[in-house]
Amino acid sequence: MSSHKPKILYIVTQAQWGGAQRYILELATAFREEFDVTIATGRRGQSEFRILNLEFRIKEFKNLVR
């Protein structure tokens, strides 16, 4: 059996701090021990999550908008 963790991808169009972003952060934090968590954001989102110095993989998509 493989020792790799299952993967979760959370997608949020904007990472300017608000309700959806806080919810994703809470989910990602809760599941990071059991899953390989990645957060996908729009162009400006990456820096908002990186400021928090999180241990999640962050992917930025310049065309991901609301």
mmJSON file of the N, C-alpha and C atoms, coordinates in Angstrom:
{"data_MODEL":{"atom_site":{
"group_PDB":["ATOM","ATOM","ATOM","ATOM","ATOM","ATOM","ATOM","ATOM","ATOM","ATOM","ATOM","ATOM","ATOM","ATOM","ATOM","ATOM","ATOM","ATOM","ATOM","ATOM","ATOM","ATOM","ATOM","ATOM","ATOM","ATOM","ATOM","ATOM","ATOM","ATOM","ATOM","ATOM","ATOM","ATOM","ATOM","ATOM","ATOM","ATOM","ATOM","ATOM","ATOM","ATOM","ATOM","ATOM","ATOM","ATOM","ATOM","ATOM","ATOM","ATOM","ATOM","ATOM","ATOM","ATOM","ATOM","ATOM","ATOM","ATOM","ATOM","ATOM","ATOM","ATOM","ATOM","ATOM","ATOM","ATOM","ATOM","ATOM","ATOM","ATOM","ATOM","ATOM","ATOM","ATOM","ATOM","ATOM","ATOM","ATOM","ATOM","ATOM","ATOM","ATOM","ATOM","ATOM","ATOM","ATOM","ATOM","ATOM","ATOM","ATOM","ATOM","ATOM","ATOM","ATOM","ATOM","ATOM","ATOM","ATOM","ATOM","ATOM","ATOM","ATOM","ATOM","ATOM","ATOM","ATOM","ATOM","ATOM","ATOM","ATOM","ATOM","ATOM","ATOM","ATOM","ATOM","ATOM","ATOM","ATOM","ATOM","ATOM","ATOM","ATOM","ATOM","ATOM","ATOM","ATOM","ATOM","ATOM","ATOM","ATOM","ATOM","ATOM","ATOM","ATOM","ATOM","ATOM","ATOM","ATOM","ATOM","ATOM","ATOM","ATOM","ATOM","ATOM","ATOM","ATOM","ATOM","ATOM","ATOM","ATOM","ATOM","ATOM","ATOM","ATOM","ATOM","ATOM","ATOM","ATOM","ATOM","ATOM","ATOM","ATOM","ATOM","ATOM","ATOM","ATOM","ATOM","ATOM","ATOM","ATOM","ATOM","ATOM","ATOM","ATOM","ATOM","ATOM","ATOM","ATOM","ATOM","ATOM","ATOM","ATOM","ATOM","ATOM","ATOM","ATOM","ATOM","ATOM","ATOM","ATOM","ATOM","ATOM","ATOM","ATOM","ATOM","ATOM","ATOM","ATOM"],
"id":[1,2,3,4,5,6,7,8,9,10,11,12,13,14,15,16,17,18,19,20,21,22,23,24,25,26,27,28,29,30,31,32,33,34,35,36,37,38,39,40,41,42,43,44,45,46,47,48,49,50,51,52,53,54,55,56,57,58,59,60,61,62,63,64,65,66,67,68,69,70,71,72,73,74,75,76,77,78,79,80,81,82,83,84,85,86,87,88,89,90,91,92,93,94,95,96,97,98,99,100,101,102,103,104,105,106,107,108,109,110,111,112,113,114,115,116,117,118,119,120,121,122,123,124,125,126,127,128,129,130,131,132,133,134,135,136,137,138,139,140,141,142,143,144,145,146,147,148,149,150,151,152,153,154,155,156,157,158,159,160,161,162,163,164,165,166,167,168,169,170,171,172,173,174,175,176,177,178,179,180,181,182,183,184,185,186,187,188,189,190,191,192,193,194,195,196,197,198],
"type_symbol":["N","C","C","N","C","C","N","C","C","N","C","C","N","C","C","N","C","C","N","C","C","N","C","C","N","C","C","N","C","C","N","C","C","N","C","C","N","C","C","N","C","C","N","C","C","N","C","C","N","C","C","N","C","C","N","C","C","N","C","C","N","C","C","N","C","C","N","C","C","N","C","C","N","C","C","N","C","C","N","C","C","N","C","C","N","C","C","N","C","C","N","C","C","N","C","C","N","C","C","N","C","C","N","C","C","N","C","C","N","C","C","N","C","C","N","C","C","N","C","C","N","C","C","N","C","C","N","C","C","N","C","C","N","C","C","N","C","C","N","C","C","N","C","C","N","C","C","N","C","C","N","C","C","N","C","C","N","C","C","N","C","C","N","C","C","N","C","C","N","C","C","N","C","C","N","C","C","N","C","C","N","C","C","N","C","C","N","C","C","N","C","C","N","C","C","N","C","C"],
"label_atom_id":["N","CA","C","N","CA","C","N","CA","C","N","CA","C","N","CA","C","N","CA","C","N","CA","C","N","CA","C","N","CA","C","N","CA","C","N","CA","C","N","CA","C","N","CA","C","N","CA","C","N","CA","C","N","CA","C","N","CA","C","N","CA","C","N","CA","C","N","CA","C","N","CA","C","N","CA","C","N","CA","C","N","CA","C","N","CA","C","N","CA","C","N","CA","C","N","CA","C","N","CA","C","N","CA","C","N","CA","C","N","CA","C","N","CA","C","N","CA","C","N","CA","C","N","CA","C","N","CA","C","N","CA","C","N","CA","C","N","CA","C","N","CA","C","N","CA","C","N","CA","C","N","CA","C","N","CA","C","N","CA","C","N","CA","C","N","CA","C","N","CA","C","N","CA","C","N","CA","C","N","CA","C","N","CA","C","N","CA","C","N","CA","C","N","CA","C","N","CA","C","N","CA","C","N","CA","C","N","CA","C","N","CA","C","N","CA","C","N","CA","C","N","CA","C","N","CA","C","N","CA","C"],
"label_alt_id":[null,null,null,null,null,null,null,null,null,null,null,null,null,null,null,null,null,null,null,null,null,null,null,null,null,null,null,null,null,null,null,null,null,null,null,null,null,null,null,null,null,null,null,null,null,null,null,null,null,null,null,null,null,null,null,null,null,null,null,null,null,null,null,null,null,null,null,null,null,null,null,null,null,null,null,null,null,null,null,null,null,null,null,null,null,null,null,null,null,null,null,null,null,null,null,null,null,null,null,null,null,null,null,null,null,null,null,null,null,null,null,null,null,null,null,null,null,null,null,null,null,null,null,null,null,null,null,null,null,null,null,null,null,null,null,null,null,null,null,null,null,null,null,null,null,null,null,null,null,null,null,null,null,null,null,null,null,null,null,null,null,null,null,null,null,null,null,null,null,null,null,null,null,null,null,null,null,null,null,null,null,null,null,null,null,null,null,null,null,null,null,null,null,null,null,null,null,null],
"label_comp_id":["MET","MET","MET","SER","SER","SER","SER","SER","SER","HIS","HIS","HIS","LYS","LYS","LYS","PRO","PRO","PRO","LYS","LYS","LYS","ILE","ILE","ILE","LEU","LEU","LEU","TYR","TYR","TYR","ILE","ILE","ILE","VAL","VAL","VAL","THR","THR","THR","GLN","GLN","GLN","ALA","ALA","ALA","GLN","GLN","GLN","TRP","TRP","TRP","GLY","GLY","GLY","GLY","GLY","GLY","ALA","ALA","ALA","GLN","GLN","GLN","ARG","ARG","ARG","TYR","TYR","TYR","ILE","ILE","ILE","LEU","LEU","LEU","GLU","GLU","GLU","LEU","LEU","LEU","ALA","ALA","ALA","THR","THR","THR","ALA","ALA","ALA","PHE","PHE","PHE","ARG","ARG","ARG","GLU","GLU","GLU","GLU","GLU","GLU","PHE","PHE","PHE","ASP","ASP","ASP","VAL","VAL","VAL","THR","THR","THR","ILE","ILE","ILE","ALA","ALA","ALA","THR","THR","THR","GLY","GLY","GLY","ARG","ARG","ARG","ARG","ARG","ARG","GLY","GLY","GLY","GLN","GLN","GLN","SER","SER","SER","GLU","GLU","GLU","PHE","PHE","PHE","ARG","ARG","ARG","ILE","ILE","ILE","LEU","LEU","LEU","ASN","ASN","ASN","LEU","LEU","LEU","GLU","GLU","GLU","PHE","PHE","PHE","ARG","ARG","ARG","ILE","ILE","ILE","LYS","LYS","LYS","GLU","GLU","GLU","PHE","PHE","PHE","LYS","LYS","LYS","ASN","ASN","ASN","LEU","LEU","LEU","VAL","VAL","VAL","ARG","ARG","ARG"],
"label_asym_id":["A","A","A","A","A","A","A","A","A","A","A","A","A","A","A","A","A","A","A","A","A","A","A","A","A","A","A","A","A","A","A","A","A","A","A","A","A","A","A","A","A","A","A","A","A","A","A","A","A","A","A","A","A","A","A","A","A","A","A","A","A","A","A","A","A","A","A","A","A","A","A","A","A","A","A","A","A","A","A","A","A","A","A","A","A","A","A","A","A","A","A","A","A","A","A","A","A","A","A","A","A","A","A","A","A","A","A","A","A","A","A","A","A","A","A","A","A","A","A","A","A","A","A","A","A","A","A","A","A","A","A","A","A","A","A","A","A","A","A","A","A","A","A","A","A","A","A","A","A","A","A","A","A","A","A","A","A","A","A","A","A","A","A","A","A","A","A","A","A","A","A","A","A","A","A","A","A","A","A","A","A","A","A","A","A","A","A","A","A","A","A","A","A","A","A","A","A","A"],
"label_entity_id":["1","1","1","1","1","1","1","1","1","1","1","1","1","1","1","1","1","1","1","1","1","1","1","1","1","1","1","1","1","1","1","1","1","1","1","1","1","1","1","1","1","1","1","1","1","1","1","1","1","1","1","1","1","1","1","1","1","1","1","1","1","1","1","1","1","1","1","1","1","1","1","1","1","1","1","1","1","1","1","1","1","1","1","1","1","1","1","1","1","1","1","1","1","1","1","1","1","1","1","1","1","1","1","1","1","1","1","1","1","1","1","1","1","1","1","1","1","1","1","1","1","1","1","1","1","1","1","1","1","1","1","1","1","1","1","1","1","1","1","1","1","1","1","1","1","1","1","1","1","1","1","1","1","1","1","1","1","1","1","1","1","1","1","1","1","1","1","1","1","1","1","1","1","1","1","1","1","1","1","1","1","1","1","1","1","1","1","1","1","1","1","1","1","1","1","1","1","1"],
"label_seq_id":[1,1,1,2,2,2,3,3,3,4,4,4,5,5,5,6,6,6,7,7,7,8,8,8,9,9,9,10,10,10,11,11,11,12,12,12,13,13,13,14,14,14,15,15,15,16,16,16,17,17,17,18,18,18,19,19,19,20,20,20,21,21,21,22,22,22,23,23,23,24,24,24,25,25,25,26,26,26,27,27,27,28,28,28,29,29,29,30,30,30,31,31,31,32,32,32,33,33,33,34,34,34,35,35,35,36,36,36,37,37,37,38,38,38,39,39,39,40,40,40,41,41,41,42,42,42,43,43,43,44,44,44,45,45,45,46,46,46,47,47,47,48,48,48,49,49,49,50,50,50,51,51,51,52,52,52,53,53,53,54,54,54,55,55,55,56,56,56,57,57,57,58,58,58,59,59,59,60,60,60,61,61,61,62,62,62,63,63,63,64,64,64,65,65,65,66,66,66],
"pdbx_PDB_ins_code":[null,null,null,null,null,null,null,null,null,null,null,null,null,null,null,null,null,null,null,null,null,null,null,null,null,null,null,null,null,null,null,null,null,null,null,null,null,null,null,null,null,null,null,null,null,null,null,null,null,null,null,null,null,null,null,null,null,null,null,null,null,null,null,null,null,null,null,null,null,null,null,null,null,null,null,null,null,null,null,null,null,null,null,null,null,null,null,null,null,null,null,null,null,null,null,null,null,null,null,null,null,null,null,null,null,null,null,null,null,null,null,null,null,null,null,null,null,null,null,null,null,null,null,null,null,null,null,null,null,null,null,null,null,null,null,null,null,null,null,null,null,null,null,null,null,null,null,null,null,null,null,null,null,null,null,null,null,null,null,null,null,null,null,null,null,null,null,null,null,null,null,null,null,null,null,null,null,null,null,null,null,null,null,null,null,null,null,null,null,null,null,null,null,null,null,null,null,null],
"Cartn_x":[0.845,0.0,0.885,0.47,1.244,1.183,2.294,2.331,2.005,1.637,1.312,-0.039,-0.113,-1.372,-2.316,-3.607,-4.572,-4.435,-4.82,-4.658,-5.986,-5.911,-7.062,-6.623,-7.454,-7.202,-8.342,-8.017,-8.996,-8.789,-9.875,-9.799,-10.563,-9.901,-10.536,-10.078,-11.034,-10.676,-9.85,-10.168,-9.422,-8.975,-7.812,-7.345,-7.291,-7.928,-8.044,-8.867,-8.365,-8.896,-10.376,-11.136,-12.567,-13.114,-14.407,-15.069,-14.612,-14.596,-14.203,-12.751,-11.908,-10.489,-10.243,-10.933,-10.802,-11.311,-12.399,-12.961,-11.985,-11.393,-10.405,-9.204,-8.748,-7.615,-7.943,-9.134,-9.54,-9.615,-10.182,-10.263,-8.872,-8.055,-6.71,-5.895,-6.016,-5.289,-5.778,-7.083,-7.658,-7.259,-7.072,-6.811,-5.359,-4.465,-3.092,-2.317,-2.704,-2.014,-2.38,-3.621,-4.113,-4.021,-3.921,-3.972,-2.836,-2.475,-1.539,-2.39,-2.322,-3.213,-2.549,-3.29,-2.876,-3.992,-3.617,-4.584,-4.321,-5.332,-5.233,-5.955,-5.3,-5.877,-5.717,-6.42,-6.237,-4.908,-4.653,-3.346,-2.851,-3.682,-3.246,-3.317,-3.872,-4.119,-2.915,-1.929,-0.793,-0.127,0.078,0.789,0.002,-1.311,-2.123,-1.948,-1.943,-1.759,-0.308,0.635,2.052,2.419,1.771,2.033,1.815,0.877,0.558,1.598,2.591,3.677,3.138,2.247,1.624,2.471,2.255,2.996,2.22,1.368,0.585,1.199,1.004,1.426,0.404,0.901,0.03,0.272,-0.795,-0.717,-1.488,-0.896,-1.54,-1.921,-3.163,-3.655,-4.091,-3.364,-3.603,-4.993,-5.608,-6.93,-8.075,-7.766,-8.809,-9.379,-10.601,-11.238,-12.667,-13.226,-14.593,-15.55],
"Cartn_y":[-1.186,0.0,1.241,2.251,3.484,4.308,4.972,5.812,7.269,7.546,8.918,9.333,10.586,11.125,11.44,11.274,11.746,13.262,13.791,15.221,15.957,17.206,18.108,19.402,19.909,21.193,22.13,23.215,24.261,25.38,25.896,26.964,28.166,29.313,30.568,31.634,32.396,33.356,34.513,34.974,36.074,35.663,36.105,35.758,36.977,38.052,39.189,38.689,38.904,38.225,38.488,37.399,37.484,36.121,35.948,34.732,33.471,33.471,32.277,31.91,32.889,32.647,32.087,32.613,32.122,30.671,30.389,29.039,28.041,28.412,27.55,27.326,28.371,28.233,27.277,27.376,26.482,25.025,24.812,23.455,22.896,23.688,23.236,22.905,23.715,23.478,22.208,22.003,20.827,19.524,19.561,18.345,18.148,19.029,18.937,17.719,17.142,15.942,14.711,14.662,13.489,13.62,14.868,15.106,16.018,15.895,16.805,17.97,19.121,20.248,21.26,21.664,22.723,23.761,25.044,26.134,26.851,26.927,27.643,28.974,30.04,31.377,32.136,33.254,34.154,34.895,35.778,36.435,37.075,37.75,38.446,37.59,36.431,35.607,34.98,34.671,33.93,34.651,35.939,36.673,36.711,36.78,36.825,35.565,34.399,33.16,32.98,33.449,33.317,34.199,35.335,36.212,35.457,34.541,33.771,32.685,32.556,31.591,30.168,29.783,28.468,27.421,26.188,25.09,24.427,25.169,24.619,25.008,24.15,24.489,25.5,26.6,27.648,27.718,27.641,27.769,29.015,29.811,31.044,30.917,31.302,31.294,32.717,33.347,34.758,35.026,34.034,34.236,33.757,33.33,32.898,34.126,34.475,35.687,35.363,36.27,36.113,36.272],
"Cartn_z":[0.0,0.0,0.0,-0.708,-0.831,0.457,0.758,1.958,1.639,0.406,0.02,0.6,0.975,1.497,0.342,0.554,-0.445,-0.584,-1.724,-1.99,-1.926,-1.434,-1.428,-2.09,-2.993,-3.639,-3.271,-2.582,-2.269,-3.272,-3.816,-4.818,-4.312,-4.324,-3.941,-4.94,-5.49,-6.533,-5.998,-4.82,-4.218,-2.834,-2.454,-1.124,-0.221,-0.63,0.28,1.447,2.626,3.797,4.006,4.112,4.327,4.697,4.573,5.011,4.308,2.976,2.223,2.501,2.567,2.798,4.201,5.16,6.534,6.624,5.941,5.927,5.298,4.169,3.518,4.425,5.072,5.983,7.129,7.685,8.776,8.303,7.117,6.574,6.274,5.614,5.259,6.501,7.523,8.765,9.449,9.449,10.1,9.406,8.093,7.327,6.929,7.31,6.802,7.293,8.408,8.89,8.058,7.588,6.862,5.344,4.846,3.41,2.959,1.684,1.043,0.516,1.177,0.888,-0.043,-1.071,-1.974,-2.011,-2.023,-2.14,-3.451,-4.304,-5.58,-5.44,-5.9,-5.791,-7.096,-7.174,-8.29,-8.163,-9.065,-9.185,-7.892,-7.161,-5.956,-4.705,-4.828,-3.658,-3.015,-3.799,-3.277,-2.114,-2.237,-1.187,0.121,0.051,1.265,2.099,1.454,2.189,2.617,1.818,2.169,3.365,3.511,4.649,5.957,5.949,7.156,7.442,6.543,6.708,6.904,6.02,6.111,5.421,5.778,5.185,4.057,3.392,2.293,0.969,0.0,-1.362,-1.893,-2.449,-2.995,-4.499,-5.281,-6.736,-7.138,-7.997,-8.445,-9.92,-10.216,-11.592,-11.936,-12.831,-13.127,-13.691,-14.333,-14.923,-14.039,-12.839,-11.906,-11.228,-11.606,-11.058,-10.638,-9.891,-9.44,-10.578],
"occupancy":[1.0,1.0,1.0,1.0,1.0,1.0,1.0,1.0,1.0,1.0,1.0,1.0,1.0,1.0,1.0,1.0,1.0,1.0,1.0,1.0,1.0,1.0,1.0,1.0,1.0,1.0,1.0,1.0,1.0,1.0,1.0,1.0,1.0,1.0,1.0,1.0,1.0,1.0,1.0,1.0,1.0,1.0,1.0,1.0,1.0,1.0,1.0,1.0,1.0,1.0,1.0,1.0,1.0,1.0,1.0,1.0,1.0,1.0,1.0,1.0,1.0,1.0,1.0,1.0,1.0,1.0,1.0,1.0,1.0,1.0,1.0,1.0,1.0,1.0,1.0,1.0,1.0,1.0,1.0,1.0,1.0,1.0,1.0,1.0,1.0,1.0,1.0,1.0,1.0,1.0,1.0,1.0,1.0,1.0,1.0,1.0,1.0,1.0,1.0,1.0,1.0,1.0,1.0,1.0,1.0,1.0,1.0,1.0,1.0,1.0,1.0,1.0,1.0,1.0,1.0,1.0,1.0,1.0,1.0,1.0,1.0,1.0,1.0,1.0,1.0,1.0,1.0,1.0,1.0,1.0,1.0,1.0,1.0,1.0,1.0,1.0,1.0,1.0,1.0,1.0,1.0,1.0,1.0,1.0,1.0,1.0,1.0,1.0,1.0,1.0,1.0,1.0,1.0,1.0,1.0,1.0,1.0,1.0,1.0,1.0,1.0,1.0,1.0,1.0,1.0,1.0,1.0,1.0,1.0,1.0,1.0,1.0,1.0,1.0,1.0,1.0,1.0,1.0,1.0,1.0,1.0,1.0,1.0,1.0,1.0,1.0,1.0,1.0,1.0,1.0,1.0,1.0,1.0,1.0,1.0,1.0,1.0,1.0],
"B_iso_or_equiv":[0.0,0.0,0.0,0.0,0.0,0.0,0.0,0.0,0.0,0.0,0.0,0.0,0.0,0.0,0.0,0.0,0.0,0.0,0.0,0.0,0.0,0.0,0.0,0.0,0.0,0.0,0.0,0.0,0.0,0.0,0.0,0.0,0.0,0.0,0.0,0.0,0.0,0.0,0.0,0.0,0.0,0.0,0.0,0.0,0.0,0.0,0.0,0.0,0.0,0.0,0.0,0.0,0.0,0.0,0.0,0.0,0.0,0.0,0.0,0.0,0.0,0.0,0.0,0.0,0.0,0.0,0.0,0.0,0.0,0.0,0.0,0.0,0.0,0.0,0.0,0.0,0.0,0.0,0.0,0.0,0.0,0.0,0.0,0.0,0.0,0.0,0.0,0.0,0.0,0.0,0.0,0.0,0.0,0.0,0.0,0.0,0.0,0.0,0.0,0.0,0.0,0.0,0.0,0.0,0.0,0.0,0.0,0.0,0.0,0.0,0.0,0.0,0.0,0.0,0.0,0.0,0.0,0.0,0.0,0.0,0.0,0.0,0.0,0.0,0.0,0.0,0.0,0.0,0.0,0.0,0.0,0.0,0.0,0.0,0.0,0.0,0.0,0.0,0.0,0.0,0.0,0.0,0.0,0.0,0.0,0.0,0.0,0.0,0.0,0.0,0.0,0.0,0.0,0.0,0.0,0.0,0.0,0.0,0.0,0.0,0.0,0.0,0.0,0.0,0.0,0.0,0.0,0.0,0.0,0.0,0.0,0.0,0.0,0.0,0.0,0.0,0.0,0.0,0.0,0.0,0.0,0.0,0.0,0.0,0.0,0.0,0.0,0.0,0.0,0.0,0.0,0.0,0.0,0.0,0.0,0.0,0.0,0.0],
"pdbx_formal_charge":[null,null,null,null,null,null,null,null,null,null,null,null,null,null,null,null,null,null,null,null,null,null,null,null,null,null,null,null,null,null,null,null,null,null,null,null,null,null,null,null,null,null,null,null,null,null,null,null,null,null,null,null,null,null,null,null,null,null,null,null,null,null,null,null,null,null,null,null,null,null,null,null,null,null,null,null,null,null,null,null,null,null,null,null,null,null,null,null,null,null,null,null,null,null,null,null,null,null,null,null,null,null,null,null,null,null,null,null,null,null,null,null,null,null,null,null,null,null,null,null,null,null,null,null,null,null,null,null,null,null,null,null,null,null,null,null,null,null,null,null,null,null,null,null,null,null,null,null,null,null,null,null,null,null,null,null,null,null,null,null,null,null,null,null,null,null,null,null,null,null,null,null,null,null,null,null,null,null,null,null,null,null,null,null,null,null,null,null,null,null,null,null,null,null,null,null,null,null],
"auth_seq_id":[1,1,1,2,2,2,3,3,3,4,4,4,5,5,5,6,6,6,7,7,7,8,8,8,9,9,9,10,10,10,11,11,11,12,12,12,13,13,13,14,14,14,15,15,15,16,16,16,17,17,17,18,18,18,19,19,19,20,20,20,21,21,21,22,22,22,23,23,23,24,24,24,25,25,25,26,26,26,27,27,27,28,28,28,29,29,29,30,30,30,31,31,31,32,32,32,33,33,33,34,34,34,35,35,35,36,36,36,37,37,37,38,38,38,39,39,39,40,40,40,41,41,41,42,42,42,43,43,43,44,44,44,45,45,45,46,46,46,47,47,47,48,48,48,49,49,49,50,50,50,51,51,51,52,52,52,53,53,53,54,54,54,55,55,55,56,56,56,57,57,57,58,58,58,59,59,59,60,60,60,61,61,61,62,62,62,63,63,63,64,64,64,65,65,65,66,66,66],
"auth_comp_id":["MET","MET","MET","SER","SER","SER","SER","SER","SER","HIS","HIS","HIS","LYS","LYS","LYS","PRO","PRO","PRO","LYS","LYS","LYS","ILE","ILE","ILE","LEU","LEU","LEU","TYR","TYR","TYR","ILE","ILE","ILE","VAL","VAL","VAL","THR","THR","THR","GLN","GLN","GLN","ALA","ALA","ALA","GLN","GLN","GLN","TRP","TRP","TRP","GLY","GLY","GLY","GLY","GLY","GLY","ALA","ALA","ALA","GLN","GLN","GLN","ARG","ARG","ARG","TYR","TYR","TYR","ILE","ILE","ILE","LEU","LEU","LEU","GLU","GLU","GLU","LEU","LEU","LEU","ALA","ALA","ALA","THR","THR","THR","ALA","ALA","ALA","PHE","PHE","PHE","ARG","ARG","ARG","GLU","GLU","GLU","GLU","GLU","GLU","PHE","PHE","PHE","ASP","ASP","ASP","VAL","VAL","VAL","THR","THR","THR","ILE","ILE","ILE","ALA","ALA","ALA","THR","THR","THR","GLY","GLY","GLY","ARG","ARG","ARG","ARG","ARG","ARG","GLY","GLY","GLY","GLN","GLN","GLN","SER","SER","SER","GLU","GLU","GLU","PHE","PHE","PHE","ARG","ARG","ARG","ILE","ILE","ILE","LEU","LEU","LEU","ASN","ASN","ASN","LEU","LEU","LEU","GLU","GLU","GLU","PHE","PHE","PHE","ARG","ARG","ARG","ILE","ILE","ILE","LYS","LYS","LYS","GLU","GLU","GLU","PHE","PHE","PHE","LYS","LYS","LYS","ASN","ASN","ASN","LEU","LEU","LEU","VAL","VAL","VAL","ARG","ARG","ARG"],
"auth_asym_id":["A","A","A","A","A","A","A","A","A","A","A","A","A","A","A","A","A","A","A","A","A","A","A","A","A","A","A","A","A","A","A","A","A","A","A","A","A","A","A","A","A","A","A","A","A","A","A","A","A","A","A","A","A","A","A","A","A","A","A","A","A","A","A","A","A","A","A","A","A","A","A","A","A","A","A","A","A","A","A","A","A","A","A","A","A","A","A","A","A","A","A","A","A","A","A","A","A","A","A","A","A","A","A","A","A","A","A","A","A","A","A","A","A","A","A","A","A","A","A","A","A","A","A","A","A","A","A","A","A","A","A","A","A","A","A","A","A","A","A","A","A","A","A","A","A","A","A","A","A","A","A","A","A","A","A","A","A","A","A","A","A","A","A","A","A","A","A","A","A","A","A","A","A","A","A","A","A","A","A","A","A","A","A","A","A","A","A","A","A","A","A","A","A","A","A","A","A","A"],
"auth_atom_id":["N","CA","C","N","CA","C","N","CA","C","N","CA","C","N","CA","C","N","CA","C","N","CA","C","N","CA","C","N","CA","C","N","CA","C","N","CA","C","N","CA","C","N","CA","C","N","CA","C","N","CA","C","N","CA","C","N","CA","C","N","CA","C","N","CA","C","N","CA","C","N","CA","C","N","CA","C","N","CA","C","N","CA","C","N","CA","C","N","CA","C","N","CA","C","N","CA","C","N","CA","C","N","CA","C","N","CA","C","N","CA","C","N","CA","C","N","CA","C","N","CA","C","N","CA","C","N","CA","C","N","CA","C","N","CA","C","N","CA","C","N","CA","C","N","CA","C","N","CA","C","N","CA","C","N","CA","C","N","CA","C","N","CA","C","N","CA","C","N","CA","C","N","CA","C","N","CA","C","N","CA","C","N","CA","C","N","CA","C","N","CA","C","N","CA","C","N","CA","C","N","CA","C","N","CA","C","N","CA","C","N","CA","C","N","CA","C","N","CA","C","N","CA","C","N","CA","C","N","CA","C"],
"pdbx_PDB_model_num":[1,1,1,1,1,1,1,1,1,1,1,1,1,1,1,1,1,1,1,1,1,1,1,1,1,1,1,1,1,1,1,1,1,1,1,1,1,1,1,1,1,1,1,1,1,1,1,1,1,1,1,1,1,1,1,1,1,1,1,1,1,1,1,1,1,1,1,1,1,1,1,1,1,1,1,1,1,1,1,1,1,1,1,1,1,1,1,1,1,1,1,1,1,1,1,1,1,1,1,1,1,1,1,1,1,1,1,1,1,1,1,1,1,1,1,1,1,1,1,1,1,1,1,1,1,1,1,1,1,1,1,1,1,1,1,1,1,1,1,1,1,1,1,1,1,1,1,1,1,1,1,1,1,1,1,1,1,1,1,1,1,1,1,1,1,1,1,1,1,1,1,1,1,1,1,1,1,1,1,1,1,1,1,1,1,1,1,1,1,1,1,1,1,1,1,1,1,1]
}}}
